[in-house]
């Protein structure tokens, strides 16, 4: 599965797009677990001390933030879905 990372996350994963070998019917939660396992430096960037994802981290599935999808973290990601992960950003 191809995952697109943005801003400071690209420096941690080594590029814009990472191809992770994941099983079919992987959920957002399982994807997040795999990302943290492969890139442990992202843990502090994405998860609080209780292992819960910070609300300012955005995982978009086909352009929609998973937090706004019916199943949220249990949303199943299809192999051809587009996945984008954004760190917190600020601007002026």
Beta strands, then each sheet from edge to edge (+ up, - down):
strand 1: 2-5
strand 2: 17-19
strand 3: 26-27
strand 4: 58-61
strand 5: 64-65
strand 6: 76-77
strand 7: 83-86
sheet 1: 2+ 1- 7- 4+ 5-
sheet 2: 3+ 6-
end
